[in-house]
């Protein structure tokens, strides 16, 4: 069983981490070919109106996942015991600005870790991070070890996305230290439901299966989803622009140790939940 102390959640938003360089203009044909083949592999045809390769190369707001995560590591180093870290999971929805970069490898090297299992949960959607947390729980089951959950999102794509126009994502990163030393909130599991709208009955069922007291449980999720249950539960909204990091950033900001928490991710008729028990429930 893993635990997450909200004090062990580190996050930051970034305007940029690198300035565009003139020589990058020479790479435009390469990336133009890349995005054409990317669309083709998904059965789609890239149109001139959709392509954003020039804007992607020359954006003044370029932020790579590895740069953002590495910027957080000095804070992380202050609380970790490197010899206890054996598992790292990376989660993101948007693609990394630097294609093919291994963020987990950069983190392992920067922290001086050894013999680590490291995986990435890519392009899953806004629940990528809470899904990855469940993977960490599986990886650490029965072990006297800790793990790191790395989360990053960025705002620049090589193609136009109406969805991202709507979400207006920020360049942001988050690192969560999870432990098996019974410090912080106790993890009570992940579940996903297909449903058009969040309902009080669904939330109560998830809380019941997590063996939590609903009266002492705070629901954290998108404000658009929480509207349906306001008045029935204590709630806190997430910042939509943070994408998959949003529920963990909100948990860090609002957490009271004695409360239980239910993190909610909502997207296109799918609701994902991550449950935590506070001190009074253990």
C-alpha positions as CSV (number, residue, x, y, z in Angstrom):
1,X,0.0,0.0,0.0
2,X,1.4,3.4,-1.0
3,X,1.0,6.8,0.7
4,X,1.2,10.3,-0.6
5,X,2.0,13.3,1.6
6,X,0.7,16.5,-0.1
7,X,3.9,18.1,1.2
8,X,5.8,15.8,-1.1
9,X,4.1,17.2,-4.2
10,X,6.2,19.7,-6.1
11,X,4.9,21.7,-9.1
12,X,5.6,24.8,-11.2
13,X,4.3,26.5,-14.3
14,X,6.8,27.7,-16.9
15,X,6.7,30.4,-19.6
16,X,9.6,28.8,-21.4
17,X,12.7,26.7,-20.7
18,X,14.6,27.3,-24.0
19,X,14.9,30.1,-26.6
20,X,14.5,29.1,-30.3
21,X,17.7,29.0,-32.3
22,X,18.2,30.1,-35.9
23,X,19.7,26.8,-36.9
24,X,16.4,25.1,-36.0
25,X,14.9,26.5,-39.2
26,X,16.9,23.9,-41.1
27,X,14.9,21.1,-39.3
28,X,11.6,22.3,-40.6
29,X,11.5,19.9,-43.6
30,X,12.2,17.0,-41.2
31,X,9.4,17.9,-38.8
32,X,7.1,18.6,-41.7
33,X,7.6,15.1,-42.9
34,X,7.3,13.7,-39.4
35,X,3.9,15.3,-38.7
36,X,2.6,14.2,-42.2
37,X,3.5,10.6,-41.4
38,X,2.1,10.9,-37.9
39,X,-1.3,11.9,-39.4
40,X,-1.0,9.2,-42.1
41,X,-0.4,6.5,-39.5
42,X,-3.6,7.5,-37.8
43,X,-5.6,7.3,-41.1
44,X,-5.7,11.1,-41.4
45,X,-4.5,13.7,-44.0
46,X,-2.6,16.7,-42.7
47,X,-3.9,19.9,-44.3
48,X,-2.1,23.2,-44.7
49,X,-4.5,24.8,-42.3
50,X,-3.7,22.2,-39.6
51,X,0.1,22.3,-39.9
52,X,1.9,24.4,-37.2
53,X,5.5,23.3,-37.7
54,X,6.9,26.8,-38.2
55,X,5.1,28.1,-35.2
56,X,6.2,25.1,-33.1
57,X,9.9,25.7,-34.1
58,X,9.8,29.4,-33.4
59,X,7.5,29.6,-30.4
60,X,8.7,32.0,-27.6
61,X,7.1,29.6,-25.1
62,X,9.0,26.4,-25.7
63,X,9.2,24.1,-22.6
64,X,10.6,20.6,-22.8
65,X,9.5,18.0,-20.2
66,X,13.0,17.1,-19.1
67,X,13.8,20.8,-18.6
68,X,10.7,21.4,-16.4
69,X,11.1,18.2,-14.4
70,X,14.9,18.9,-13.8
71,X,14.0,22.4,-12.5
72,X,11.9,20.8,-9.8
73,X,14.5,18.2,-8.6
74,X,16.4,20.4,-6.2
75,X,13.2,20.6,-4.1
76,X,12.6,16.9,-4.5
77,X,16.2,16.0,-3.5
78,X,15.5,17.7,-0.1
79,X,12.9,15.1,0.8
80,X,13.9,11.8,-0.9
81,X,16.2,9.1,0.3
82,X,17.8,8.0,-3.0
83,X,18.5,4.5,-1.8
84,X,14.7,4.0,-1.4
85,X,13.7,5.1,-4.9
86,X,13.5,2.1,-7.3
87,X,10.5,3.0,-9.4
88,X,9.7,6.1,-11.6
89,X,6.6,6.5,-13.7
90,X,6.2,9.4,-16.1
91,X,2.7,10.6,-17.1
92,X,1.6,13.1,-19.7
93,X,-1.2,13.9,-22.2
94,X,0.4,16.3,-24.6
95,X,3.5,15.2,-26.5
96,X,6.9,16.3,-25.3
97,X,8.4,19.3,-27.1
98,X,11.6,17.2,-27.6
99,X,10.4,14.1,-29.4
100,X,12.0,10.9,-28.1
101,X,13.6,12.4,-25.0
102,X,13.7,10.0,-22.0
103,X,12.5,12.1,-19.1
104,X,12.8,9.2,-16.6
105,X,16.4,8.6,-17.6
106,X,17.3,12.2,-17.1
107,X,15.7,12.1,-13.7
108,X,17.5,8.9,-12.7
109,X,20.8,10.5,-13.7
110,X,20.2,13.8,-12.0
111,X,19.2,12.2,-8.7
112,X,21.9,9.6,-8.8
113,X,19.5,6.7,-8.6
114,X,20.4,3.1,-9.3
115,X,18.6,-0.1,-10.4
116,X,15.3,1.6,-11.2
117,X,12.2,0.5,-13.1
118,X,11.1,3.5,-15.2
119,X,8.0,3.7,-17.5
120,X,6.0,6.3,-19.3
121,X,2.2,6.6,-19.6
122,X,1.8,8.7,-22.8
123,X,-1.0,10.4,-24.6
124,X,-3.7,8.7,-22.4
125,X,-5.8,11.8,-21.6
126,X,-6.3,13.9,-18.5
127,X,-6.3,10.9,-16.2
128,X,-2.8,9.9,-17.2
129,X,-1.3,10.8,-13.9
130,X,-3.9,9.2,-11.6
131,X,-3.7,6.1,-13.8
132,X,0.1,6.1,-13.5
133,X,-0.2,6.4,-9.7
134,X,-2.2,3.2,-9.7
135,X,0.7,1.6,-11.6
136,X,3.1,2.8,-8.9
137,X,0.9,1.2,-6.3
138,X,1.2,-2.1,-8.2
139,X,5.0,-1.8,-8.7
140,X,5.6,-1.0,-5.0
141,X,3.2,-3.7,-3.6
142,X,4.9,-5.7,-0.8
143,X,8.1,-3.6,-1.0
144,X,9.8,-1.4,1.4
145,X,10.6,1.2,-1.2
146,X,9.4,4.6,-2.4
147,X,8.6,5.9,-5.9
148,X,8.4,9.0,-8.0
149,X,5.5,10.1,-10.2
150,X,6.6,12.6,-12.8
151,X,4.0,14.6,-14.6
152,X,4.5,17.2,-17.4
153,X,2.4,19.0,-20.0
154,X,3.3,21.7,-22.6
155,X,1.3,24.0,-24.9
156,X,3.0,23.8,-28.3
157,X,2.0,21.3,-31.0
158,X,3.1,20.8,-34.6
159,X,-0.6,20.8,-35.7
160,X,-3.7,22.7,-34.8
161,X,-5.9,21.1,-32.1
162,X,-9.4,22.5,-31.4
163,X,-9.3,20.6,-28.1
164,X,-6.1,22.3,-26.9
165,X,-7.5,25.7,-28.1
166,X,-10.3,25.1,-25.7
167,X,-8.2,23.8,-22.8
168,X,-5.5,26.4,-23.2
169,X,-2.8,24.3,-21.4
170,X,0.1,25.8,-19.5
171,X,3.7,24.6,-19.7
172,X,3.8,22.8,-16.3
173,X,5.5,20.0,-14.4
174,X,4.8,18.1,-11.2
175,X,6.8,15.5,-9.2
176,X,5.1,13.4,-6.5
177,X,7.1,11.3,-4.0
178,X,5.0,8.3,-2.9
179,X,6.1,6.2,0.1
180,X,5.4,2.9,1.8
181,X,6.3,4.3,5.3
182,X,2.7,5.3,6.1
183,X,3.4,9.0,5.7
184,X,0.5,11.1,4.5
185,X,-2.7,10.0,2.8
186,X,-3.3,6.3,2.3
187,X,-4.0,5.4,-1.3
188,X,-7.3,3.5,-1.8
189,X,-7.3,2.7,-5.5
190,X,-8.3,3.8,-9.0
191,X,-11.5,3.2,-10.9
192,X,-12.9,4.4,-14.2
193,X,-16.6,4.7,-15.2
194,X,-18.3,5.5,-18.5
195,X,-21.1,8.0,-17.8
196,X,-22.3,11.1,-19.5
197,X,-22.5,13.2,-16.4
198,X,-21.0,13.0,-12.9
199,X,-23.7,12.1,-10.3
200,X,-24.0,11.9,-6.6
201,X,-24.9,8.2,-6.7
202,X,-21.7,7.4,-8.7
203,X,-19.5,9.4,-6.3
204,X,-21.1,7.7,-3.3
205,X,-20.5,4.2,-4.9
206,X,-16.8,5.0,-5.5
207,X,-16.4,6.3,-2.0
208,X,-18.2,3.2,-0.6
209,X,-15.9,0.8,-2.5
210,X,-12.9,2.7,-1.3
211,X,-14.2,2.2,2.3
212,X,-14.3,5.9,3.0
213,X,-16.7,8.1,5.1
214,X,-18.5,10.2,2.5
215,X,-19.2,13.0,5.0
216,X,-15.4,13.4,5.5
217,X,-14.5,13.1,1.9
218,X,-13.5,16.0,-0.4
219,X,-14.0,15.6,-4.1
220,X,-11.4,17.3,-6.3
221,X,-12.0,17.7,-10.0
222,X,-12.9,19.9,-13.0
223,X,-15.4,22.6,-12.1
224,X,-17.6,21.6,-15.0
225,X,-18.0,18.1,-13.6
226,X,-18.4,19.2,-10.0
227,X,-21.4,21.3,-10.8
228,X,-23.6,18.2,-10.8
229,X,-22.7,17.3,-7.2
230,X,-22.3,20.7,-5.5
231,X,-24.3,20.7,-2.3
232,X,-23.9,16.9,-1.9
233,X,-20.2,16.8,-1.2
234,X,-17.3,19.0,-0.1
235,X,-15.5,20.0,-3.4
236,X,-12.5,21.8,-4.7
237,X,-12.0,22.6,-8.4
238,X,-8.9,21.9,-10.4
239,X,-7.1,24.2,-12.8
240,X,-8.0,22.9,-16.3
241,X,-4.9,24.4,-17.9
242,X,-2.7,22.0,-15.9
243,X,-4.2,19.0,-17.6
244,X,-3.1,15.7,-16.0
245,X,-1.2,17.4,-13.2
246,X,-4.3,19.3,-12.1
247,X,-5.7,17.0,-9.4
248,X,-2.3,16.6,-7.7
249,X,-1.7,20.3,-7.7
250,X,-5.1,20.9,-6.2
251,X,-4.5,18.2,-3.6
252,X,-1.3,19.9,-2.6
253,X,-3.0,23.2,-2.2
254,X,-6.2,22.2,-0.4
255,X,-5.3,19.1,1.6
256,X,-6.2,18.8,5.3
257,X,-4.6,15.6,6.8
258,X,-7.8,14.5,8.6
259,X,-9.9,14.5,5.4
260,X,-10.4,11.8,2.8
261,X,-10.0,12.8,-0.9
262,X,-11.4,11.6,-4.2
263,X,-9.6,12.9,-7.3
264,X,-11.7,13.0,-10.4
265,X,-10.7,13.3,-14.0
266,X,-13.4,13.8,-16.7
267,X,-13.1,13.5,-20.4
268,X,-15.6,12.7,-23.2
269,X,-18.0,10.6,-21.1
270,X,-15.3,8.9,-19.0
271,X,-14.7,9.6,-15.3
272,X,-11.6,8.3,-13.5
273,X,-11.3,8.4,-9.8
274,X,-8.3,8.1,-7.4
275,X,-9.2,7.7,-3.7
276,X,-7.2,8.6,-0.6
277,X,-7.9,8.0,3.1
278,X,-6.9,10.7,5.7
279,X,-5.6,10.1,9.1
280,X,-9.0,9.5,10.7
281,X,-9.8,6.7,8.3
282,X,-6.7,4.6,9.0
